[in-house]
Amino acid sequence: MLTIWGRINSHNVKKVVWLAEEIGLPHQRIDMGGQFGFTDAYLAANPNRLIPTIDDDGFVLWESNAILRYLADRYGPEFQPADAQQRAAADKWMDWQFSFADAQRNAFIGLVRKKPEERDENAIAASASAAGKMVAILEAELERQPWLSGKRFGIGDIPMGVYIHTWLTLPIERAERPAVKDWYARLRKREAFDRIAQVPLT
Ligand SMILES: N[C@@H](CCC(=O)N[C@@H](CS)C(=O)NCC(=O)O)C(=O)O
């Protein structure tokens, strides 16, 4: 059976749990990282001191987006376009998500993890602004096609789905982005994502 290590409030763990549930893959999740710390056995499997890591019947893998690609290749081909160019076009949004995470990080940490008196308001505003500029790029893509994966939902939608949930939840100023909002609403209709999205930001 698939084991997923990582606390469920982690963006990168949410992605993997979401896909496992979309595929209907039996799995167990074991808390690790954050307040749970790391066991020596975990660090032997993933020396990065980061989550998630999976063990699929003895095959150990870390890096959340590599895990998404592996699980889709092995168990959920319907979640990836078959055509190489369509697949690459979807794939780029998975890599782009890491740049978005960098942009949004100070707003997330400042507003969710820090006490009001500890907050660096300038860093939060700069981060919210940088993330907002990137969402304009996402908006343009979602005006052209219904999903980041193309005509159908796929793993290209998962990383940014998790991060846009955070963007829409943080108490920051946001421009109106109707195509992004519509895409997010369609993602929320998927049971697996709706469950993930109900995990409070912490
Ligand atoms: N590129 C890595 C990033 C992993 C990462 O930064 N994970 C965060 C949680 S989202 C982490 O492990 N933080 C330390 C901790 O939770 O203890 C991936 O996608 O798997």
The ligand as a MOL file (V3000), in Angstrom:
LIG
                    3D

  0  0  0     0  0            999 V3000
M  V30 BEGIN CTAB
M  V30 COUNTS 20 19 0 0 0
M  V30 BEGIN ATOM
M  V30 1 N 10.2600 20.9930 -3.3630 0
M  V30 2 C 9.7940 20.2480 -2.2180 0
M  V30 3 C 9.4670 21.2480 -1.1190 0
M  V30 4 C 9.0430 20.5360 0.1320 0
M  V30 5 C 8.7650 21.5250 1.2690 0
M  V30 6 O 9.2380 22.6820 1.2450 0
M  V30 7 N 8.0030 21.0600 2.2500 0
M  V30 8 C 7.7330 21.8640 3.4250 0
M  V30 9 C 6.2490 21.7790 3.7970 0
M  V30 10 S 5.1740 22.4050 2.5060 0
M  V30 11 C 8.5120 21.2950 4.6000 0
M  V30 12 O 8.8820 20.1410 4.5970 0
M  V30 13 N 8.7480 22.1160 5.6310 0
M  V30 14 C 9.4340 21.6490 6.8100 0
M  V30 15 C 8.5210 20.9730 7.7850 0
M  V30 16 O 7.3170 20.8360 7.5470 0
M  V30 17 O 9.0310 20.5550 8.8290 0
M  V30 18 C 8.5640 19.4170 -2.5980 0
M  V30 19 O 7.8280 19.8710 -3.4680 0
M  V30 20 O 8.3670 18.3160 -2.0650 0
M  V30 END ATOM
M  V30 BEGIN BOND
M  V30 1 1 1 2
M  V30 2 1 2 3
M  V30 3 1 2 18
M  V30 4 1 3 4
M  V30 5 1 4 5
M  V30 6 2 5 6
M  V30 7 1 5 7
M  V30 8 1 7 8
M  V30 9 1 8 9
M  V30 10 1 8 11
M  V30 11 1 9 10
M  V30 12 2 11 12
M  V30 13 1 11 13
M  V30 14 1 13 14
M  V30 15 1 14 15
M  V30 16 2 15 16
M  V30 17 1 15 17
M  V30 18 2 18 19
M  V30 19 1 18 20
M  V30 END BOND
M  V30 END CTAB
M  END
